[in-house]
Amino acid sequence: MRFSQARTIFYIAFYFAFSAFFVGSSFFEGVPLIYAIPDAIVFALATWWAYGFAQKRITFWKSSDGSIFFKGGIIIYAIYVAALIARISVDFLFIGPSFFTFSPGLALSSNEIVGFTVTDLLLMLGIGLLVGRSLRLIKRYRNIRDGVETVQAL
């Protein structure tokens, strides 16, 4: 894939906002706010881990016109998509077809709270992985652009 710093920043902001919508809706639907702490911890740890993971797993190269391309780290997207599907499924299962309308202060059972919390944690894991990968992409791109790091020309 051809690298674009602006596109990378746009997509990560979009994915983050989309995830924040679902995680934030949990707190409006009855999940106690204290569960925001584990969400933040999982996000931070996933970001840190993915930042290191991407260093070894993503390959960069230059094309003949000087454009920079990269490949790798697709498993991170798969984890994010799986977590998002799980989160939407839990919303649909526990709240029903009107889950996009928000129902503040629902009387959630303990099983429903656990379902929302677990899928929120998975979603925070997924978005954390995407953020860490994107931060590493940007850093490596800047290193290549500034001549600190060299890549193979193909």
Order of alpha helices (4+ residues) and beta strands (2+ residues): alpha-alpha-beta-beta-alpha-alpha-beta
